Amino acid sequence: MNKYFWFIIILLIFSSCNEESEKPEKWVENLLLAEKDILIAISLDLNTLLSKSDLANSDQITNQNKMLINAFNSSFKSSLLGFNVDIPQKMFLVSKENDSNGAIFWVGELTNKFIFEQTVKNFFDVDDFSTSDVNTYYLKEYNLYLSFNEFNFVMGFSTDKKYVESKLKSYFNNDHYPENNAAFLSFLENTDDIGFYFSNKRINQLQNSLSKSTLRSLLNNSSVVNQIDHFGDELFTSLNFLNGKVSMNTTTYRSNNSIYNSNGVASLFKNFVSINELVSFGFANFDLNNEKYFFSNIIVLDKKEDFIAFNLLNDEKSRSTLNGEMSFAIAAIANNQTNDPNFNKSSENFWEDDFDKTIIESDITPPFLVSLGVKEPYLLENQIKEMNKKFELGNTVLMKDYYILLKDDFLHISNNEQLLKDIYRKNKKNYSHFNNQLFQKPMYAEIDLESGLNFMQLKNLKLLENNIFKKITFTADNNNFSILVNVKNKNQNSLKSISDLILKSQLLESYL
């Protein structure tokens, strides 16, 4: 009897286990990898972002608001919401084929279906939960669709309701056949504070399919889209808030374009950046043989056609005389202040209140120097002579508003003659704040935010008083682009510093 009793018990246990639905493995990841219409996707680690912002301990908000924030933080838990908030949340934008319309979706994992239903009920006033495997609701007040089963949910928004409905149905009723996409795998596997995926290839396809669309016209005229086109079919960008700095890194995938040469510029270019006080400097080694050369689309100056450096880079004949190496330096001083004997010397008291403000009022244009590497100096000389007959090798000449000097296989361009005279001055010192490791990169540039704000004479304005940023560093090669923003407080997370700045500026006052 005992034998049969335990046999029946074991059968019941196994049968009950078999009746339970098994959680599908990597359902979210497979759905996203199988979706062929994604233009943009975003990953947000909300818990980490909330923790790093540390709003509850900010000195810029009232005790009442601190209590509200603490209450929100306490309730923002997977166990209380019914879906997993301990992992990065995934959102994505899809396009409708041959149509300017599309939809935005948020996809995630459930931790407890019953609790999730209560969350939906409380937030969206939904009372009627069906017993079907997949529940779908239209939240009219928010123009949102919500579908969920026992393990996952998808929320969608679009002006085209039928399109959203069809997408949600396909997400839950069809098997997903993921593609092996390196860029998107990087997006899915990232553990960054914020991850960003961009499909330039699909945007171009959408752009070409919209023959008579206003959207196509906007895309065709968008300099941002045109610039992104040079950085490959797909991009993955990570953004992280660290102690004392903000780090952003972009990786390109399946790119046939070559923007830069493989190495950095020659060490001689350091000699051309010899001003002690700089707003910005940079070095780059461009691949001038790139058929899709992008200088014509760069928006740096309002009247870039008046700047001889851009004219040379845009002109195929002139460009053939250059080797692609270049540097630039922008001084933290008014242009006509360079007549002062202390122009190229460090001065601790330079920005004291007794500074001659008439100089600033008369000319706040900073002196700059652009240096280009030349491989055919005599050919370039002849080409420039066509623009100015007085031009010759080794001599400085004024062309329009700029002084130019072609010497020792380098072309120097500046709005200040003294800078050109100083280039080949003996015993001069280079700028002391180079990062020699980053100098090896095909592109390396810095912006000194403190010097820039000081130059703009904003001492009496809140912008300078509240400034938390120190400098921005840019590096790049053909596959990667990085931005590092240094914050003054090295011991504090940069997101908290930014949050405190926003709160101090009262930009969020109406929301808290």
Stockholm file with secondary structure:
# STOCKHOLM 1.0

chainA/1-512         MNKYFWFIIILLIFSSCNEESEKPEKWVENLLLAEKDILIAISLDLNTLLSKSDLANSDQITNQNKMLINAFNSSFKSSLLGFNVDIPQKMFLVSKENDSNGAIFWVGELTNKFIFEQTVKNFFDVDDFSTSDVNTYYLKEYNLYLSFNEFNFVMGFSTDKKYVESKLKSYFNNDHYPENNAAFLSFLENTDDIGFYFSNKRINQLQNSLSKSTLRSLLNNSSVVNQIDHFGDELFTSLNFLNGKVSMNTTTYRSNNSIYNSNGVASLFKNFVSINELVSFGFANFDLNNEKYFFSNIIVLDKKEDFIAFNLLNDEKSRSTLNGEMSFAIAAIANNQTNDPNFNKSSENFWEDDFDKTIIESDITPPFLVSLGVKEPYLLENQIKEMNKKFELGNTVLMKDYYILLKDDFLHISNNEQLLKDIYRKNKKNYSHFNNQLFQKPMYAEIDLESGLNFMQLKNLKLLENNIFKKITFTADNNNFSILVNVKNKNQNSLKSISDLILKSQLLESYL
#=GR chainA/1-512 SS CHHHHHHHHHHHHHHHHHHSCCCCTTHHHHHHHHCTTEEEEEEECHHHHHHHHCGGGCTTSCHHHHHHHHHHHHHCSHHHHSBCCSSCEEEEEEECTTSSCEEEEEEEEBSCHHHHHHHHHHHHCCCCCCSSSSEEEEEGGGTEEEEECSSEEEEEECSCHHHHHHHHHHHHHSCCCCCCCHHHHHHHHCCSSEEEEEEHHHHHHHHHHCTTCHHHHHHHTCHHHHHHGGGCSEEEEEEEEEBTEEEEEEEEESCCCCCBCSSCCCGGGGGGCCCSSEEEEEEEEBCTTCTTCCGGGCCSSTTGGGSHHHHHHHCHHHHTTEEEEEEEEEESSCGGGGGSTTTTSCCTTTTSTTSCHHHHHHCCCCCEEEEEEESCHHHHHHHHHTTCTTCCTTCCEEETTEEEEEETTEEEEESCHHHHHHHTCTTCCCCTTCCTTGGGSSEEEEEEHHHHHHHTTCTTSHHHHTCCEEEEEEEECSSEEEEEEEESCTTSBHHHHHHHHHHHTTTTGGGC
#=GC SS_cons         CHHHHHHHHHHHHHHHHHHSCCCCTTHHHHHHHHCTTEEEEEEECHHHHHHHHCGGGCTTSCHHHHHHHHHHHHHCSHHHHSBCCSSCEEEEEEECTTSSCEEEEEEEEBSCHHHHHHHHHHHHCCCCCCSSSSEEEEEGGGTEEEEECSSEEEEEECSCHHHHHHHHHHHHHSCCCCCCCHHHHHHHHCCSSEEEEEEHHHHHHHHHHCTTCHHHHHHHTCHHHHHHGGGCSEEEEEEEEEBTEEEEEEEEESCCCCCBCSSCCCGGGGGGCCCSSEEEEEEEEBCTTCTTCCGGGCCSSTTGGGSHHHHHHHCHHHHTTEEEEEEEEEESSCGGGGGSTTTTSCCTTTTSTTSCHHHHHHCCCCCEEEEEEESCHHHHHHHHHTTCTTCCTTCCEEETTEEEEEETTEEEEESCHHHHHHHTCTTCCCCTTCCTTGGGSSEEEEEEHHHHHHHTTCTTSHHHHTCCEEEEEEEECSSEEEEEEEESCTTSBHHHHHHHHHHHTTTTGGGC
//
